[in-house]
């Protein structure tokens, strides 16, 4: 219940939402709507657990709840026993580039590796320790006592996991690194452990250095990072996880690349991932990619500018207004209804009251009036988003809490205070600035 939100989580929620960003914790306290979309993605997660793979684009305009949905799924997946890696694309992080941008994305993904026991990222050492610990426990349960024979049996099991990876692209080198980590664990060699972790994270700048430190004449590069993600997915299942979920947001940063060849190279990488999923070449792995409608559909610079992707992703003849195919690769987020927004602001009001130890004076009529004010603004019908309403609402309840003599109707007045973002008509926004946001 919202009244039982821990103070730390309540503080994170209120501060993050006021700043217009998605909190990484406590989303379960404020999730409303999106039941169909969440159900569709949860079915994908079940399929990944069974050895399949999935690929989805989550498409919605800025502030529509796209990143919120991705974070909700991330939290659900880690709670279910999946490992999740996530990253936001940027000019420095892409799928491919001439300046190591693909590798930079891989590094960010590995830095943010999250599990149930380490939900805030940085879980790679924990994953490796858990894997070794699990193998040792299994050997011990077979009645083998600690000693030379015990170590031999553990090593045999570890080599079995490693050899199962060798058939995959770059699997031999990955398997060598896995065995090296076991060696470092057994001998309590902190330096070797650290070097193996660096290698897994893609932090070795040259093959020469990797060869000197580890005897592995191979490193993660712009060309090989995606193969390594697939290897990690296979390894994670061997380590006792259900699978791997890869969440990548801000696809708009590919759309913004000025060079058409560079954009095409990035879309080609997306196509490779998409084809691998559809053709069964990827297992125990799922991809969720978040973007705005324009960065997907724009026929000059968006995902649909790459014909091979457009032909695979474009909707058929029957989906349309009111009819959605939620098994399609693109999930388009509908705006939350006014009823759902009412439930959300009511939850936020209770959380705010609990955080600052006061009983909110806002009535049901006040909440309805607030939403009426928001939805009646010029341009609200086509441009207002949950993010803007939430920011306005937190500002309102902050003012009311700090000025207890004021009533909500007084602050709202005659609808005169500006919306978080003005209602400019679509025609007035120049194409160059359509995706720009302060």
N, C-alpha and C positions, 0 to 999 in steps of 0.2 A: 504493500500500500504506500501511497505517496507520503503519508504522515510518518512513515518509518524510515525515510531515506536518511542514511548516515550523514552527519554534518559535512564530512570531507567530500562525499559524493555530491551532496547538495551544492556545496561551494563550487565544485568543478562544473556542474551542470549550469548553474546560473551565470557564472563568469564566462564560460565558453559561449553559451547561447547569446549573451549580451554582446559579445565580441563578434558574433556572426560565424563562429566556427563550430565544428561538430566535436563534442566531448568524446573521449575514448572510453569513458567509464560511466555507468549509471543509465545507459540508454533504455534499459528495460523499464525504468520508472516513468518514462515520458513517451514511449512508443504508442502511437495511435494509427489506425488505418493500415494500409499497405498489406492487408492480410493475404490477398491473392498473390501479390508479387513475392512476399516472403514465403508463402507455401510453394510456389513454383521453384524458388531457389533452394528451399529445403529438400525438395524432391531431387534436385541435382546433387545435393550433398550426400543423400542416401545412395545415389548411383555411383558417386566417387568412392564411397566406402566399400562398395561391392566390386571395385576394380575398374570402373568406367572412368570417363572424363567428361567435363562440361565446359562450355564457353558461352558467356552472356555479356552483352552490352547493356548497362543500366543508363537510360537516357532521360534527362530532365533538364529544364532550364536552371540557371543559377538560383540557388535558394529554394529549390523545389523539394529538397529532402533526399537528393541522390546520394550525397556523401553520408548522410544519416543512415540511409538504408544499408549502404556498404559496411559501415561500422557495426550496425546491428547484426548483420550476417557474420561479420568477423568475430564478434563476441560469442555468438551462438556456436560457430564452428569450433572455436577453441574449447568451449565448455563441453562439446560433444567428443572431444579427443582428437581433433584435427590439429595440424600445425598450419599456421596462417602466416604468409608473408604479404606485406602491403607497402605500396609506395605511391607518392604523387609525382606525376611527370612534371618536368620543368624544362627551361632551355638547356640545362646541364644534364637532365635525365630523360633519355628517349629510349626507343627500342633499338635504334641503330644511329650511327653518326661517325664523323671523321675524327672526332676528338674524344673518343672513349665514352660517349654518352650512354651507349648500351651497357657497358660495364658499370657505369655509375648507377644505373637503375638496378642492376643485379646487387651491387654493394648495399644500396638502400633497402632492397628487399630482404637481404640476409641480416642486416642490422635490425630490421623490424620483425624478425622471425619470432612468433608468439605461440605459446602453448597454454594449456589450462593452468599450469602452475607458474607460468611466467607470461602473463597476459600483456605486458607492456613492452615486449620486444627483448632482444638480446638473449634469446633462448638457445642458441647453437651449442654452447658448452654443456648446458643442462641436457639437451637432447642426446649428445654423445655419451655423457655420463650415465644417463638413464638406460641407454641401449646396452652399455657394457654391464651395468648393474643387473639388468634384466637377464642377460646371458649367464652371468655368474649365479644368479638365483636359480635359474633353470637347471644348471649343472648340479648345484647343491641339492636341489629337490630330487635329483636322481640318486642321491646317497653318496656322492663323491665328496670325500673330505678335502679340506684345504691342503695343498702341497703340490708337488711337481706334476702328478697325474691330473690334478684339478686344473692347473694352468694350461696343461696340454689340451684338455677337453674344451676349455673356454676358448683357447686359440683356434681349435678346429671349428667350433661354431662360428667364430668371427670370420674365419676364412670362407666358410660356406656362404655367409651373407655377402662378403666381398666378391666371391666368385659369381654370385647371382647377378651382380652389377656389371661384370666384365663384358657381357654380351651387348651392352648398350653403348651408344656413341660416347667416347671418352670415359667409358666405364672402368677400363683397366687402371688409369691414373687415379680415378676416384677411389677405387678399391685399395690401391696402395696407400692412399692417405688415411683411409679408414683403419687399416692394419697398423699404420704408424701411430695413430692416436691410441690404439690399444697398447702398443709398446710403451708409449709415453706414460699411459695410465698405470701400467704394471710396474714400471721402474720409477714412478713418481718424478718424471722428468718435466718440470714446469716449462722449461725453455722449448722443448720439442712440442709439447702440447700447444703452446702459444703459436709456434710456427705453423703447425697443422691447421689451427683455427684461422690464421691469416690466409692460408692457402684456400681453405673452404670459402672464406669471405671474398675472395678475389682481390686480395690486397698486395699480392706479389707483383711488382712492376715489370720484372723480366724473368724469362725462363732460366737464365743463368743463376739468379739468386735462389730460385726454387730448387734447382739442381744441387746447389751447394748446401742448402739447409736441409733438404728433404730427400734428395736423390730422385726427385720427380722432374722430368724434363718437359713440363707442361704447366700452363697457367690458364685461368679463366680469362677470356678476352671478349671483345665486342662480338666476335663471330660465334663463340662457343657458350655464352652465358645461358642461353635458353636450354641447350642440351643439359647443362648442369642443373637447372631447375627440375627437369624430368628425372635426372639421377637422384636428386634429393628426395623427390616424391617417392621413388622406389625404396630408397634407403629408410625414409621415415616409416614406411609401412613395416619394414623389417625391424625397426626399432620400437614397434608397438603402437604407432599412431594410426589413425583411420585413413589418413591421406593428407594431401596438401592443397590449400586454397590460396590462389594468387590473386590479390586485389590491387588493381591499378586504376588510380583516379586521375582526373585532369587531362583527359585525352585531347582537350582543346590545345594543349601545347604542341601537339603534332600538326594540328590544323594551322597554327600560327607560324610554322616554319616557312620562311619566304622562298626557299629553293625547292622547286618542284621535284627534282631528282632525289633530294634528301627525304622529302615527304614520302615519295613513292617507296624508298628503301624501308622506311618505317612501316608503311602499310603492308609491304611484302612480308615483314616479320610477323605482323598480326595475322596475315593470311596463312603463314606457316603454322602458327599455333592453332588457328581455327581448323585447318585441314588435318593436323595431327589428331585433334579431338574427334572430328567426324570420321576419320579413317581408322580409328582405333590404335593409332601409333603412340598415344599418350595414355597412361594408366594412373589411377589414384590421384588425379590432379584436376583442379577446376580453376577457370579463369573468370574473373568478374572485372569488367572495365567500365568506368564511369565517364560519361561525356555529355555535352550539351547537344540539343537537336541539330544545331548548325554544324558542329564539328563532325557529326555523323553524316548528315544528308547533303551538305554543300557539294555540288557536282564539280566544282573547280578545285577546292582545296580539302574537302572533308574525306571521311572514309569512303564515301560513295564515288569519289573522284577516281578511285582505284577500281577499275571495272571488274576485276576478278572478285573483289569483296562485295561490290554493289550487287552483282548478279546472285551472290550467295545470300545476302542479308536482306535485300529489298522484300517488302511484304507482298503477298500474293494479291489476288483480285478481290478477296472476300473480307479481309480484315478492314475495319474502318471505324467510323464514329460509333462508339458503344459496343463494338465487337472486337475483342482482342484475342490473339492467340498467344497465351502465356508460355507455350512450349517453343515459341520462335526465339532465335538468338538475340533479338533486340526486345528488351522490356522497356516500354515507354511509361514513365511515371505520370499518372493523372494527378491533378491538384487535389489536395485534401479537401473534403467537403466542409461546409461551414459548421456542421454538427461535429465533425472530427476536430476542427480547430477549437470549438468550444470546450471539448473534453481536454484538449492539450493545455489551453490557457488555465483551466481550472486546476489541472495537475500542477502547473508551474506556480500558481498562486499558493497552493498548499505547501509546496516545497520551499518557496520563498518565506512563508510564515514560519515554517519549522526551522529554517536556517537562521533567521533573525529573531526567533523567540517572540513572536507576536501573533495575535489572532487577526487574520485579514478581515477588514471591514467591507470589502467589496461583496456586493450581493450578486445573485444570479442575474438580476436586471442590469447591474453594472457591466457584467461580462458580456451580456448580449449587446448592450449599447456600445461597448468598446469595439466589438466585431462589426457592428453596423457602421460605425465611424470608419473603420479600416476598409471595409468592402465598398463603401460609398464614395471613396476618393476618386478623383478623375484618373481614368486609366487603370483602376484597380482590377476591373473585370479581366483584362488580358495580361496585366503585368505584376500584380501583387503576388508574393510568394510566402510560404510559411516562415522563411527566415526573416523577412521584413516585419511580419505580424508579431513574431516572437520578440524581436528586438524592441519594437514599439511597446509591447506589453511589459517586458521587464523594465524598460525605462519608466513606464507608468507606475508600476507597483513599487519601484525604488522611490519615486517622488512621493507617492502616498505614504510609504512607510516612514520617510524622512520628514514629512509634513502631515502629521496625523490629524491636524485640524481641517485639512482639505478633503473634499468628497471627490469621488471619481468623476462625477458629472461636471464638476467645476474645472478639473484639469482637462477633460476632454472638450469641454466648452461647446463651441459651435463648429466642431470639426476643423479648427483652424491650424492645429499643429501639423507640421509637414510629415509625410510618410518617410520611412527610412530611405526610400528611393523613389523619386518622383514618377508620376504616371505619364511618361513620354510615349507618344504613339509610335508604333513600329515604323511608320513611314519617316519619322523625324530622325531616326538613328542612322547615321552613315554606316555603310557596310563595314568599313575599317574599324569602327568602334563598337560594333554590335555585341561583341563578346567581352568588352572591357568593363571592369567593375572596380570601384574604389573600395 
